[in-house]
Amino acid sequence: MRGPAIKLPGNEDTKWNDLNVCGVVYAEAISDLCTQLTALASGDKGGWITEYKKARAAIYYTLTDEERESVADLCEAWNRGTIPKPVKKKYV
């Protein structure tokens, strides 16, 4: 039987990318931006969730070069397996 066509959360083969790391590091700022854009409470299905990826990208692309480099360094470290325990517990 063939394996799954998608990678499931928590799968050992899951790779972090810069936007995913940014979403963890700047989660509060992203949540605040989503709330401002939609005027809905965090996690509401009426549009808040659909705006999350756009807000994450907006936050990422407004970071300074140094901040983006820091996020990229974290991404590389997390892909090597040095994920902090709270992050690993929540996302992996």
MDAnalysis code that builds the backbone (N, CA, C; Angstrom):
import MDAnalysis as mda
import numpy as np

u = mda.Universe.empty(276, n_residues=92, atom_resindex=np.repeat(np.arange(92), 3), trajectory=True)
u.add_TopologyAttr("name", ["N", "CA", "C"] * 92)
u.add_TopologyAttr("resid", np.arange(1, 93))
u.add_TopologyAttr("resname", ["MET", "ARG", "GLY", "PRO", "ALA", "ILE", "LYS", "LEU", "PRO", "GLY", "ASN", "GLU", "ASP", "THR", "LYS", "TRP", "ASN", "ASP", "LEU", "ASN", "VAL", "CYS", "GLY", "VAL", "VAL", "TYR", "ALA", "GLU", "ALA", "ILE", "SER", "ASP", "LEU", "CYS", "THR", "GLN", "LEU", "THR", "ALA", "LEU", "ALA", "SER", "GLY", "ASP", "LYS", "GLY", "GLY", "TRP", "ILE", "THR", "GLU", "TYR", "LYS", "LYS", "ALA", "ARG", "ALA", "ALA", "ILE", "TYR", "TYR", "THR", "LEU", "THR", "ASP", "GLU", "GLU", "ARG", "GLU", "SER", "VAL", "ALA", "ASP", "LEU", "CYS", "GLU", "ALA", "TRP", "ASN", "ARG", "GLY", "THR", "ILE", "PRO", "LYS", "PRO", "VAL", "LYS", "LYS", "LYS", "TYR", "VAL"])
u.atoms.positions = np.array([
    [0.841, -1.183, 0.000],
    [0.000, 0.000, 0.000],
    [0.884, 1.245, 0.000],
    [0.466, 2.235, -0.719],
    [1.202, 3.492, -0.818],
    [1.073, 4.324, 0.442],
    [2.122, 5.120, 0.733],
    [2.091, 6.013, 1.882],
    [1.172, 7.190, 1.625],
    [0.968, 8.030, 2.642],
    [0.087, 9.189, 2.474],
    [0.674, 10.190, 1.480],
    [-0.206, 10.893, 0.794],
    [0.219, 11.863, -0.217],
    [0.647, 13.185, 0.410],
    [0.271, 13.410, 1.649],
    [0.634, 14.659, 2.311],
    [1.454, 14.358, 3.555],
    [2.214, 15.357, 3.993],
    [2.971, 15.212, 5.233],
    [2.077, 15.621, 6.392],
    [1.984, 14.773, 7.374],
    [1.155, 15.057, 8.523],
    [1.941, 15.846, 9.561],
    [1.269, 16.689, 10.335],
    [1.969, 17.392, 11.408],
    [2.604, 16.386, 12.355],
    [3.813, 16.669, 12.778],
    [4.503, 15.777, 13.685],
    [5.304, 14.710, 12.981],
    [5.204, 14.643, 11.679],
    [5.970, 13.679, 10.907],
    [7.445, 14.057, 10.980],
    [8.312, 13.085, 11.173],
    [9.734, 13.360, 11.294],
    [10.324, 13.997, 10.040],
    [9.713, 13.770, 8.904],
    [10.227, 14.305, 7.648],
    [9.810, 15.755, 7.393],
    [8.977, 16.305, 8.244],
    [8.503, 17.672, 8.064],
    [9.669, 18.645, 8.176],
    [9.777, 19.526, 7.208],
    [10.854, 20.523, 7.182],
    [10.284, 21.893, 7.503],
    [11.030, 22.634, 8.293],
    [10.660, 24.010, 8.598],
    [11.111, 24.903, 7.455],
    [10.315, 25.939, 7.170],
    [10.764, 26.968, 6.238],
    [10.706, 28.312, 6.955],
    [11.226, 29.334, 6.325],
    [11.319, 30.640, 6.970],
    [9.964, 31.177, 7.428],
    [8.933, 30.985, 6.610],
    [7.609, 31.490, 6.981],
    [7.047, 30.737, 8.181],
    [7.276, 29.428, 8.244],
    [6.792, 28.656, 9.398],
    [7.474, 29.110, 10.681],
    [8.782, 29.303, 10.615],
    [9.530, 29.764, 11.789],
    [9.063, 31.164, 12.183],
    [8.864, 32.016, 11.209],
    [8.356, 33.362, 11.468],
    [7.002, 33.281, 12.174],
    [6.169, 32.346, 11.758],
    [4.863, 32.163, 12.378],
    [4.949, 31.781, 13.841],
    [5.998, 31.073, 14.217],
    [6.189, 30.692, 15.616],
    [6.790, 31.858, 16.408],
    [7.833, 32.456, 15.852],
    [8.561, 33.514, 16.558],
    [7.697, 34.767, 16.726],
    [6.954, 35.120, 15.698],
    [6.152, 36.348, 15.721],
    [4.655, 36.050, 15.812],
    [4.288, 34.968, 16.485],
    [2.892, 34.522, 16.562],
    [1.970, 35.604, 17.120],
    [2.410, 36.298, 18.148],
    [1.559, 37.313, 18.767],
    [1.304, 38.483, 17.816],
    [2.340, 38.932, 17.121],
    [2.185, 40.038, 16.168],
    [1.276, 39.626, 15.013],
    [1.410, 38.385, 14.559],
    [0.566, 37.893, 13.470],
    [-0.885, 37.826, 13.922],
    [-1.103, 37.322, 15.124],
    [-2.453, 37.246, 15.674],
    [-3.072, 38.638, 15.802],
    [-2.292, 39.591, 16.290],
    [-2.786, 40.969, 16.414],
    [-3.148, 41.550, 15.058],
    [-2.316, 41.307, 14.048],
    [-2.589, 41.824, 12.703],
    [-3.857, 41.193, 12.135],
    [-4.039, 39.899, 12.323],
    [-5.262, 39.228, 11.852],
    [-6.492, 39.816, 12.515],
    [-6.390, 40.064, 13.808],
    [-7.516, 40.633, 14.542],
    [-7.839, 42.034, 14.035],
    [-6.803, 42.832, 13.747],
    [-7.029, 44.176, 13.208],
    [-7.667, 44.120, 11.827],
    [-7.202, 43.197, 10.986],
    [-7.708, 43.116, 9.618],
    [-9.149, 42.629, 9.554],
    [-9.502, 41.698, 10.421],
    [-10.814, 41.068, 10.331],
    [-11.810, 41.554, 11.363],
    [-11.328, 42.199, 12.428],
    [-12.178, 42.632, 13.542],
    [-12.885, 41.441, 14.192],
    [-12.270, 40.275, 14.104],
    [-12.811, 39.066, 14.717],
    [-11.859, 38.577, 15.796],
    [-12.370, 37.741, 16.677],
    [-11.537, 37.160, 17.732],
    [-10.596, 36.123, 17.143],
    [-9.490, 35.912, 17.815],
    [-8.490, 34.938, 17.380],
    [-9.111, 33.568, 17.180],
    [-8.887, 32.988, 16.004],
    [-9.368, 31.649, 15.712],
    [-10.768, 31.570, 15.133],
    [-11.483, 32.689, 15.015],
    [-12.830, 32.674, 14.441],
    [-12.804, 32.123, 13.021],
    [-13.812, 31.340, 12.707],
    [-13.877, 30.751, 11.371],
    [-14.424, 31.724, 10.330],
    [-14.892, 32.860, 10.749],
    [-15.508, 33.808, 9.842],
    [-14.544, 34.651, 9.032],
    [-13.289, 34.312, 8.982],
    [-12.345, 35.074, 8.182],
    [-10.990, 35.244, 8.832],
    [-10.936, 35.099, 10.161],
    [-9.663, 35.281, 10.862],
    [-8.649, 34.257, 10.392],
    [-9.048, 33.019, 10.318],
    [-8.129, 31.939, 9.948],
    [-7.654, 32.100, 8.507],
    [-8.534, 32.549, 7.631],
    [-8.139, 32.703, 6.227],
    [-7.130, 33.830, 6.037],
    [-7.125, 34.802, 6.936],
    [-6.187, 35.916, 6.847],
    [-4.841, 35.606, 7.492],
    [-4.734, 34.504, 8.229],
    [-3.522, 34.208, 8.991],
    [-2.288, 34.101, 8.094],
    [-2.388, 33.345, 7.006],
    [-1.225, 33.172, 6.120],
    [-0.811, 34.499, 5.487],
    [-1.777, 35.321, 5.139],
    [-1.454, 36.632, 4.567],
    [-0.762, 37.514, 5.605],
    [-1.250, 37.465, 6.830],
    [-0.647, 38.276, 7.894],
    [0.755, 37.771, 8.213],
    [0.941, 36.462, 8.210],
    [2.271, 35.894, 8.469],
    [3.246, 36.348, 7.387],
    [2.831, 36.306, 6.139],
    [3.694, 36.754, 5.042],
    [3.972, 38.252, 5.153],
    [2.963, 39.029, 5.518],
    [3.151, 40.476, 5.659],
    [4.166, 40.784, 6.756],
    [4.052, 40.088, 7.871],
    [5.013, 40.295, 8.966],
    [6.406, 39.892, 8.502],
    [6.519, 38.744, 7.848],
    [7.830, 38.259, 7.409],
    [8.502, 39.250, 6.458],
    [7.752, 39.756, 5.476],
    [8.344, 40.645, 4.478],
    [8.578, 42.063, 4.989],
    [8.085, 42.388, 6.184],
    [8.399, 43.683, 6.777],
    [9.562, 43.592, 7.766],
    [10.080, 42.391, 7.990],
    [11.238, 42.236, 8.867],
    [12.470, 42.855, 8.217],
    [13.393, 43.313, 9.055],
    [14.662, 43.825, 8.530],
    [15.489, 42.648, 8.017],
    [16.528, 42.943, 7.268],
    [17.399, 41.887, 6.755],
    [18.008, 41.072, 7.892],
    [18.376, 41.749, 8.975],
    [18.958, 41.056, 10.128],
    [17.948, 40.114, 10.765],
    [16.706, 40.577, 10.903],
    [15.659, 39.737, 11.492],
    [15.365, 38.543, 10.598],
    [15.327, 38.754, 9.282],
    [15.103, 37.636, 8.355],
    [16.248, 36.636, 8.407],
    [17.466, 37.144, 8.534],
    [18.630, 36.272, 8.642],
    [18.547, 35.440, 9.932],
    [18.091, 36.066, 11.004],
    [17.905, 35.367, 12.275],
    [16.851, 34.262, 12.140],
    [15.760, 34.564, 11.448],
    [14.713, 33.566, 11.208],
    [15.267, 32.417, 10.356],
    [16.058, 32.744, 9.345],
    [16.656, 31.710, 8.487],
    [17.620, 30.831, 9.287],
    [18.380, 31.442, 10.191],
    [19.289, 30.667, 11.043],
    [18.514, 29.723, 11.948],
    [17.419, 30.228, 12.530],
    [16.568, 29.368, 13.360],
    [15.992, 28.222, 12.543],
    [15.582, 28.520, 11.329],
    [15.025, 27.508, 10.435],
    [16.038, 26.389, 10.203],
    [17.253, 26.757, 9.891],
    [18.307, 25.753, 9.674],
    [18.546, 24.926, 10.936],
    [18.587, 25.594, 12.080],
    [18.817, 24.887, 13.341],
    [17.666, 23.933, 13.644],
    [16.438, 24.383, 13.436],
    [15.279, 23.536, 13.722],
    [15.219, 22.351, 12.777],
    [15.648, 22.533, 11.537],
    [15.676, 21.410, 10.595],
    [16.757, 20.395, 10.949],
    [17.790, 20.847, 11.686],
    [18.821, 19.919, 12.156],
    [18.373, 19.187, 13.410],
    [17.272, 19.624, 14.009],
    [16.731, 18.935, 15.167],
    [16.893, 19.653, 16.483],
    [17.399, 20.877, 16.476],
    [17.568, 21.617, 17.720],
    [16.374, 22.543, 17.963],
    [15.205, 21.949, 18.025],
    [13.971, 22.700, 18.238],
    [13.764, 22.862, 19.745],
    [13.464, 24.070, 20.220],
    [13.193, 24.253, 21.645],
    [11.991, 23.387, 22.086],
    [12.036, 22.900, 23.317],
    [10.990, 21.990, 23.802],
    [9.577, 22.535, 23.687],
    [9.316, 23.825, 24.057],
    [7.936, 24.321, 23.927],
    [7.442, 24.304, 22.470],
    [8.324, 24.630, 21.538],
    [7.950, 24.629, 20.117],
    [7.713, 23.194, 19.660],
    [8.608, 22.308, 20.057],
    [8.488, 20.908, 19.663],
    [7.198, 20.311, 20.200],
    [6.859, 20.660, 21.430],
    [5.653, 20.134, 22.065],
    [4.396, 20.626, 21.353],
    [4.404, 21.874, 20.922],
    [3.217, 22.468, 20.303],
    [3.075, 22.140, 18.821],
    [4.200, 22.110, 18.080],
    [4.116, 22.022, 16.627],
    [4.606, 20.713, 16.023],
    [5.341, 19.925, 16.767],
    [5.924, 18.717, 16.150],
    [5.276, 17.473, 16.668],
])
